[in-house]
Amino acid sequence: MTLILHHLETSRSMRILWLLEELGLDYELKTSQRDPKTMFGPADHQKLHPQGSWPLIQDGDLTLPESGAIVEYVINKAGAESWRRTPDQADWPDYLRWMHFAEATLQPYLLMHLVFSKLPKQAPAMARPIVSKVKEGVEGFIINPKVELYMKMIEAHLTGKDSFLEGGLTGADVMMIFPLESVFARIDDAGKKYPNTKKYVQGIHGRPAFKAALEKGGEYKLAPLQD
Amino acid sequence: MTLILHHLETSRSMRILWLLEELGLDYELKTSQRDPKTMFGPADHQKLHPQGSWPLIQDGDLTLPESGAIVEYVINKAGAESWRRTPDQADWPDYLRWMHFAEATLQPYLLMHLVFSKLPKQAPAMARPIVSKVKEGVEGFIINPKVELYMKMIEAHLTGKDSFLEGGLTGADVMMIFPLESVFARIDDAGKKYPNTKKYVQGIHGRPAFKAALEKGGEYKLAPLQD
């Protein structure tokens, strides 16, 4: 049975494509484009699964959404044990922690950052000064302090490292790459503020499997991360 | 070694407290209050872990944040196998999917809903009509459609069920209870629109372990869910 990956351009599903390339699994790729106006993917994707989200994988009767679940599933299917941790391993809690942190803690603030950054441009010209104040207020009170807190933590963690856990890349890196790419694409001065993290992301972008994924996946505005 | 749970009133950590009660593990509870003005928890919590978030558990040398990671850790520590799924079980992918969905997909839109719902009240009186329009625009374009899509999917999934997977409660239920409580607390008419889901939440709120957790954890505005 060949795995099918449903991929949306410039989205979370890029990391699954990268993982599939790293693990050398046989797979079929189905790529969708975003609507240039709304930036949403095609609505008929919901026919495949009611969640209507990307990435989505199909493997025989299984149709599975959710990056975290897909990463675990793909690693297990490939029998790629070094990419996972299990309860008998000392760094299992840390593995789980980064696996969840990426989307549960860091990414929600980046989503809010994206939504608020677009508000002033979309407001009528007369309302723009007020809307800009609202944006700056929420960014200053909630979004920026959280993103900075988390990025400082990551920057300290990644000092001298090219993977989140000891002993090479794991699912934790697959999960973390997307929010980190988003940080460098959207947060001013991120490259200066978080040099270890930048080096880490560039290390992943330099991998042959990542380059192969970039070639196959179509538009991906978040990579490669330039100097 | 006794597990320590760092808990913040009316927050995600309530579900870990509930889980500890269900599993009958020995634990020590340390509860923090929110600042009544900012609604943030105490900043010195960051001394325990740079992420500065709740729930946080300590177990000997281990200090672990992130609900999803903590749920897996606690279940494993208690040897409560029926509360987890492993790769050899057919419903493992589904288990992982709900484990991640709760915080990675549903909760971010509920966080945005909360942030936007507060904007008009916090704006100066003259700016309020414009800020209300912004709020309604983002709610109508992004937040409400997503929350409705996900809640319809959950409502269909929970028809006639009192757990997300067959065979009783698992970590997936522990993860899902918090965003679902948030939906009923914040979304108008949620009780009417999602009766199966409401019944499911009320089922959990009726459990002795949940009631014990409510008594021990201090203020928890999201439960019990009333008729």
Chai-1 contact restraints between the chains, C-beta under 6 A:
chainA,res_idxA,chainB,res_idxB,connection_type,confidence,min_distance_angstrom,max_distance_angstrom,comment,restraint_id
A,P50,B,M153,contact,1.0,0.0,6.0,A-B,restraint_1
A,Q51,B,M153,contact,1.0,0.0,6.0,A-B,restraint_2
A,L64,B,P93,contact,1.0,0.0,6.0,A-B,restraint_3
A,E66,B,R97,contact,1.0,0.0,6.0,A-B,restraint_4
A,E66,B,H100,contact,1.0,0.0,6.0,A-B,restraint_5
A,E66,B,F101,contact,1.0,0.0,6.0,A-B,restraint_6
A,G68,B,H100,contact,1.0,0.0,6.0,A-B,restraint_7
A,A69,B,L96,contact,1.0,0.0,6.0,A-B,restraint_8
A,A69,B,R97,contact,1.0,0.0,6.0,A-B,restraint_9
A,A69,B,H100,contact,1.0,0.0,6.0,A-B,restraint_10
A,E72,B,L96,contact,1.0,0.0,6.0,A-B,restraint_11
A,Y73,B,P93,contact,1.0,0.0,6.0,A-B,restraint_12
A,N76,B,P87,contact,1.0,0.0,6.0,A-B,restraint_13
A,P87,B,N76,contact,1.0,0.0,6.0,A-B,restraint_14
A,P93,B,L64,contact,1.0,0.0,6.0,A-B,restraint_15
A,P93,B,Y73,contact,1.0,0.0,6.0,A-B,restraint_16
A,L96,B,A69,contact,1.0,0.0,6.0,A-B,restraint_17
A,L96,B,E72,contact,1.0,0.0,6.0,A-B,restraint_18
A,R97,B,E66,contact,1.0,0.0,6.0,A-B,restraint_19
A,R97,B,A69,contact,1.0,0.0,6.0,A-B,restraint_20
A,H100,B,E66,contact,1.0,0.0,6.0,A-B,restraint_21
A,H100,B,G68,contact,1.0,0.0,6.0,A-B,restraint_22
A,H100,B,A69,contact,1.0,0.0,6.0,A-B,restraint_23
A,F101,B,E66,contact,1.0,0.0,6.0,A-B,restraint_24
A,E103,B,A104,contact,1.0,0.0,6.0,A-B,restraint_25
A,A104,B,E103,contact,1.0,0.0,6.0,A-B,restraint_26
A,A104,B,A104,contact,1.0,0.0,6.0,A-B,restraint_27
A,P108,B,P108,contact,1.0,0.0,6.0,A-B,restraint_28
A,P108,B,L111,contact,1.0,0.0,6.0,A-B,restraint_29
A,L111,B,P108,contact,1.0,0.0,6.0,A-B,restraint_30
A,A127,B,I130,contact,1.0,0.0,6.0,A-B,restraint_31
A,I130,B,A127,contact,1.0,0.0,6.0,A-B,restraint_32
A,I130,B,I130,contact,1.0,0.0,6.0,A-B,restraint_33
A,V131,B,V134,contact,1.0,0.0,6.0,A-B,restraint_34
A,V134,B,V131,contact,1.0,0.0,6.0,A-B,restraint_35
A,M153,B,P50,contact,1.0,0.0,6.0,A-B,restraint_36
A,M153,B,Q51,contact,1.0,0.0,6.0,A-B,restraint_37
